[in-house]
Amino acid sequence: MKKGIHPDYHPVKVICACGNTFETRSAYPKGDEIHVAVCSNCHPFYTGKQRVRSIAGRGEKFKKKYGLS
């Protein structure tokens, strides 16, 4: 590896809007804290609380609207 061309890779504290905090490593140059809006602790995909869009009845609705059988 060439010296002097790589960014400083240091530990940072990630703070989520939900209050969850954890430590990781990053090349983020502006300090030792990163504030995020969503993390794996509160994201609906990871928590299992995601909304599932109901697509049942869409075909029937289309057929009814356009008079198809």
Distance bins in CASP14 RR format, pairs under 12 A and 6 or more apart:
PFRMAT RR
TARGET T0000
AUTHOR 0000-0000-0000
RMODE 2
METHOD distances of the structure
MODEL  1
6 27 0 0 0 0 1 0 0 0 0 0 0
7 25 0 0 0 0 0 1 0 0 0 0 0
7 26 0 0 0 0 1 0 0 0 0 0 0
7 27 1 0 1 0 0 0 0 0 0 0 0
7 28 0 0 0 0 1 0 0 0 0 0 0
7 29 1 0 0 1 0 0 0 0 0 0 0
7 30 0 0 0 0 0 1 0 0 0 0 0
8 25 0 0 0 0 0 1 0 0 0 0 0
8 26 0 0 0 0 1 0 0 0 0 0 0
8 27 1 0 0 1 0 0 0 0 0 0 0
8 28 0 0 0 0 1 0 0 0 0 0 0
8 29 1 0 0 1 0 0 0 0 0 0 0
8 30 0 0 0 0 0 1 0 0 0 0 0
8 31 0 0 0 0 0 1 0 0 0 0 0
8 32 0 0 0 0 0 1 0 0 0 0 0
9 24 0 0 0 0 0 1 0 0 0 0 0
9 25 1 0 1 0 0 0 0 0 0 0 0
9 26 1 0 0 1 0 0 0 0 0 0 0
9 27 1 0 1 0 0 0 0 0 0 0 0
9 28 0 0 0 0 1 0 0 0 0 0 0
9 29 0 0 0 0 0 1 0 0 0 0 0
10 23 0 0 0 0 0 1 0 0 0 0 0
10 24 0 0 0 0 0 1 0 0 0 0 0
10 25 1 0 0 1 0 0 0 0 0 0 0
10 26 1 0 0 1 0 0 0 0 0 0 0
10 27 1 0 0 1 0 0 0 0 0 0 0
10 28 0 0 0 0 1 0 0 0 0 0 0
10 29 0 0 0 0 1 0 0 0 0 0 0
10 30 0 0 0 0 0 1 0 0 0 0 0
10 31 0 0 0 0 1 0 0 0 0 0 0
10 32 1 0 0 1 0 0 0 0 0 0 0
10 33 0 0 0 0 0 1 0 0 0 0 0
10 34 0 0 0 0 0 1 0 0 0 0 0
11 22 0 0 0 0 0 1 0 0 0 0 0
11 23 1 0 1 0 0 0 0 0 0 0 0
11 24 1 0 0 1 0 0 0 0 0 0 0
11 25 1 0 1 0 0 0 0 0 0 0 0
11 26 1 0 0 1 0 0 0 0 0 0 0
11 27 0 0 0 0 0 1 0 0 0 0 0
11 28 0 0 0 0 0 1 0 0 0 0 0
11 31 0 0 0 0 0 1 0 0 0 0 0
11 32 1 0 0 1 0 0 0 0 0 0 0
11 33 0 0 0 0 0 1 0 0 0 0 0
11 34 0 0 0 0 0 1 0 0 0 0 0
12 21 0 0 0 0 0 1 0 0 0 0 0
12 22 0 0 0 0 1 0 0 0 0 0 0
12 23 1 0 0 1 0 0 0 0 0 0 0
12 24 1 0 0 1 0 0 0 0 0 0 0
12 25 1 0 0 1 0 0 0 0 0 0 0
12 26 1 0 1 0 0 0 0 0 0 0 0
12 27 0 0 0 0 1 0 0 0 0 0 0
12 28 1 0 1 0 0 0 0 0 0 0 0
12 29 0 0 0 0 0 1 0 0 0 0 0
12 30 0 0 0 0 1 0 0 0 0 0 0
12 31 1 0 0 1 0 0 0 0 0 0 0
12 32 1 0 1 0 0 0 0 0 0 0 0
12 33 1 0 0 1 0 0 0 0 0 0 0
12 34 1 0 1 0 0 0 0 0 0 0 0
12 35 0 0 0 0 0 1 0 0 0 0 0
12 36 0 0 0 0 0 1 0 0 0 0 0
13 19 0 0 0 0 0 1 0 0 0 0 0
13 20 0 0 0 0 0 1 0 0 0 0 0
13 21 1 0 0 1 0 0 0 0 0 0 0
13 22 1 0 0 1 0 0 0 0 0 0 0
13 23 1 0 1 0 0 0 0 0 0 0 0
13 24 0 0 0 0 1 0 0 0 0 0 0
13 25 0 0 0 0 0 1 0 0 0 0 0
13 26 0 0 0 0 1 0 0 0 0 0 0
13 28 0 0 0 0 0 1 0 0 0 0 0
13 31 0 0 0 0 1 0 0 0 0 0 0
13 32 1 0 0 1 0 0 0 0 0 0 0
13 33 1 0 1 0 0 0 0 0 0 0 0
13 34 1 0 0 1 0 0 0 0 0 0 0
13 35 0 0 0 0 1 0 0 0 0 0 0
13 36 0 0 0 0 0 1 0 0 0 0 0
14 20 0 0 0 0 1 0 0 0 0 0 0
14 21 1 0 0 1 0 0 0 0 0 0 0
14 22 1 0 1 0 0 0 0 0 0 0 0
14 23 1 0 0 1 0 0 0 0 0 0 0
14 24 1 0 0 1 0 0 0 0 0 0 0
14 25 0 0 0 0 0 1 0 0 0 0 0
14 26 0 0 0 0 1 0 0 0 0 0 0
14 28 0 0 0 0 1 0 0 0 0 0 0
14 32 0 0 0 0 0 1 0 0 0 0 0
14 33 1 0 0 1 0 0 0 0 0 0 0
14 34 1 0 1 0 0 0 0 0 0 0 0
14 35 0 0 0 0 1 0 0 0 0 0 0
14 36 1 0 0 1 0 0 0 0 0 0 0
14 37 0 0 0 0 0 1 0 0 0 0 0
14 38 0 0 0 0 0 1 0 0 0 0 0
14 39 1 0 0 1 0 0 0 0 0 0 0
14 40 0 0 0 0 0 1 0 0 0 0 0
14 41 0 0 0 0 0 1 0 0 0 0 0
15 21 1 0 1 0 0 0 0 0 0 0 0
15 22 0 0 0 0 1 0 0 0 0 0 0
15 23 0 0 0 0 0 1 0 0 0 0 0
15 24 0 0 0 0 0 1 0 0 0 0 0
15 32 0 0 0 0 0 1 0 0 0 0 0
15 33 1 0 0 1 0 0 0 0 0 0 0
15 34 1 0 0 1 0 0 0 0 0 0 0
15 35 1 0 1 0 0 0 0 0 0 0 0
15 36 1 0 0 1 0 0 0 0 0 0 0
15 37 0 0 0 0 0 1 0 0 0 0 0
15 39 0 0 0 0 1 0 0 0 0 0 0
15 41 0 0 0 0 0 1 0 0 0 0 0
16 22 0 0 0 0 1 0 0 0 0 0 0
16 33 0 0 0 0 0 1 0 0 0 0 0
16 34 0 0 0 0 1 0 0 0 0 0 0
16 35 1 0 0 1 0 0 0 0 0 0 0
16 36 1 0 1 0 0 0 0 0 0 0 0
16 37 1 0 0 1 0 0 0 0 0 0 0
16 38 1 0 0 1 0 0 0 0 0 0 0
16 39 1 1 0 0 0 0 0 0 0 0 0
16 40 0 0 0 0 1 0 0 0 0 0 0
16 41 1 0 0 1 0 0 0 0 0 0 0
16 42 1 0 0 1 0 0 0 0 0 0 0
16 43 0 0 0 0 1 0 0 0 0 0 0
17 35 1 0 0 1 0 0 0 0 0 0 0
17 36 1 0 0 1 0 0 0 0 0 0 0
17 37 1 0 1 0 0 0 0 0 0 0 0
17 38 1 0 0 1 0 0 0 0 0 0 0
17 39 0 0 0 0 1 0 0 0 0 0 0
17 41 0 0 0 0 0 1 0 0 0 0 0
17 42 1 0 0 1 0 0 0 0 0 0 0
17 43 0 0 0 0 0 1 0 0 0 0 0
18 35 0 0 0 0 0 1 0 0 0 0 0
18 36 0 0 0 0 1 0 0 0 0 0 0
18 37 0 0 0 0 1 0 0 0 0 0 0
18 38 1 0 0 1 0 0 0 0 0 0 0
18 39 1 0 0 1 0 0 0 0 0 0 0
18 40 0 0 0 0 0 1 0 0 0 0 0
18 41 1 0 0 1 0 0 0 0 0 0 0
18 42 1 0 1 0 0 0 0 0 0 0 0
18 43 0 0 0 0 1 0 0 0 0 0 0
18 44 0 0 0 0 0 1 0 0 0 0 0
18 46 0 0 0 0 0 1 0 0 0 0 0
18 47 0 0 0 0 0 1 0 0 0 0 0
19 35 0 0 0 0 0 1 0 0 0 0 0
19 36 0 0 0 0 0 1 0 0 0 0 0
19 37 0 0 0 0 0 1 0 0 0 0 0
19 38 0 0 0 0 0 1 0 0 0 0 0
19 39 0 0 0 0 1 0 0 0 0 0 0
19 41 0 0 0 0 1 0 0 0 0 0 0
19 42 0 0 0 0 1 0 0 0 0 0 0
20 35 0 0 0 0 0 1 0 0 0 0 0
20 36 0 0 0 0 1 0 0 0 0 0 0
20 37 0 0 0 0 0 1 0 0 0 0 0
20 38 0 0 0 0 1 0 0 0 0 0 0
20 39 1 0 1 0 0 0 0 0 0 0 0
20 40 0 0 0 0 1 0 0 0 0 0 0
20 41 1 0 1 0 0 0 0 0 0 0 0
20 42 1 0 0 1 0 0 0 0 0 0 0
20 43 0 0 0 0 0 1 0 0 0 0 0
20 46 0 0 0 0 0 1 0 0 0 0 0
20 47 0 0 0 0 0 1 0 0 0 0 0
21 33 0 0 0 0 1 0 0 0 0 0 0
21 34 0 0 0 0 0 1 0 0 0 0 0
21 35 0 0 0 0 0 1 0 0 0 0 0
21 36 0 0 0 0 0 1 0 0 0 0 0
21 39 0 0 0 0 1 0 0 0 0 0 0
21 41 0 0 0 0 1 0 0 0 0 0 0
22 33 0 0 0 0 0 1 0 0 0 0 0
22 34 0 0 0 0 0 1 0 0 0 0 0
22 36 0 0 0 0 0 1 0 0 0 0 0
22 39 1 0 0 1 0 0 0 0 0 0 0
22 40 0 0 0 0 1 0 0 0 0 0 0
22 41 0 0 0 0 1 0 0 0 0 0 0
23 32 0 0 0 0 1 0 0 0 0 0 0
23 33 0 0 0 0 0 1 0 0 0 0 0
23 34 0 0 0 0 0 1 0 0 0 0 0
24 32 0 0 0 0 0 1 0 0 0 0 0
24 33 0 0 0 0 0 1 0 0 0 0 0
24 34 0 0 0 0 1 0 0 0 0 0 0
24 36 0 0 0 0 0 1 0 0 0 0 0
24 39 0 0 0 0 0 1 0 0 0 0 0
24 40 0 0 0 0 0 1 0 0 0 0 0
25 32 0 0 0 0 0 1 0 0 0 0 0
25 34 0 0 0 0 0 1 0 0 0 0 0
26 32 0 0 0 0 1 0 0 0 0 0 0
26 33 0 0 0 0 0 1 0 0 0 0 0
26 34 1 0 0 1 0 0 0 0 0 0 0
26 36 0 0 0 0 0 1 0 0 0 0 0
27 34 0 0 0 0 0 1 0 0 0 0 0
28 34 1 0 1 0 0 0 0 0 0 0 0
28 35 0 0 0 0 0 1 0 0 0 0 0
28 36 0 0 0 0 0 1 0 0 0 0 0
36 42 0 0 0 0 1 0 0 0 0 0 0
36 43 0 0 0 0 0 1 0 0 0 0 0
37 43 0 0 0 0 1 0 0 0 0 0 0
38 44 0 0 0 0 1 0 0 0 0 0 0
38 45 0 0 0 0 1 0 0 0 0 0 0
38 46 0 0 0 0 1 0 0 0 0 0 0
38 47 0 0 0 0 0 1 0 0 0 0 0
39 45 0 0 0 0 0 1 0 0 0 0 0
39 46 0 0 0 0 1 0 0 0 0 0 0
39 47 0 0 0 0 0 1 0 0 0 0 0
40 46 1 0 1 0 0 0 0 0 0 0 0
40 47 0 0 0 0 1 0 0 0 0 0 0
40 48 0 0 0 0 0 1 0 0 0 0 0
41 47 1 0 0 1 0 0 0 0 0 0 0
41 48 0 0 0 0 0 1 0 0 0 0 0
41 49 0 0 0 0 0 1 0 0 0 0 0
42 48 0 0 0 0 0 1 0 0 0 0 0
42 49 0 0 0 0 1 0 0 0 0 0 0
42 50 0 0 0 0 0 1 0 0 0 0 0
43 49 0 0 0 0 1 0 0 0 0 0 0
43 50 0 0 0 0 1 0 0 0 0 0 0
44 50 1 1 0 0 0 0 0 0 0 0 0
44 51 1 0 0 1 0 0 0 0 0 0 0
44 52 0 0 0 0 0 1 0 0 0 0 0
45 51 0 0 0 0 0 1 0 0 0 0 0
45 52 0 0 0 0 0 1 0 0 0 0 0
54 61 0 0 0 0 0 1 0 0 0 0 0
55 61 0 0 0 0 0 1 0 0 0 0 0
55 62 0 0 0 0 0 1 0 0 0 0 0
57 63 0 0 0 0 1 0 0 0 0 0 0
57 64 0 0 0 0 1 0 0 0 0 0 0
57 65 0 0 0 0 0 1 0 0 0 0 0
58 64 0 0 0 0 0 1 0 0 0 0 0
58 65 0 0 0 0 0 1 0 0 0 0 0
59 65 0 0 0 0 1 0 0 0 0 0 0
59 66 0 0 0 0 0 1 0 0 0 0 0
59 67 0 0 0 0 0 1 0 0 0 0 0
59 68 0 0 0 0 1 0 0 0 0 0 0
59 69 0 0 0 0 0 1 0 0 0 0 0
60 66 0 0 0 0 0 1 0 0 0 0 0
60 67 0 0 0 0 0 1 0 0 0 0 0
60 68 0 0 0 0 0 1 0 0 0 0 0
60 69 0 0 0 0 0 1 0 0 0 0 0
61 67 0 0 0 0 0 1 0 0 0 0 0
61 68 0 0 0 0 0 1 0 0 0 0 0
62 68 1 0 0 1 0 0 0 0 0 0 0
62 69 0 0 0 0 0 1 0 0 0 0 0
63 69 1 0 0 1 0 0 0 0 0 0 0
END
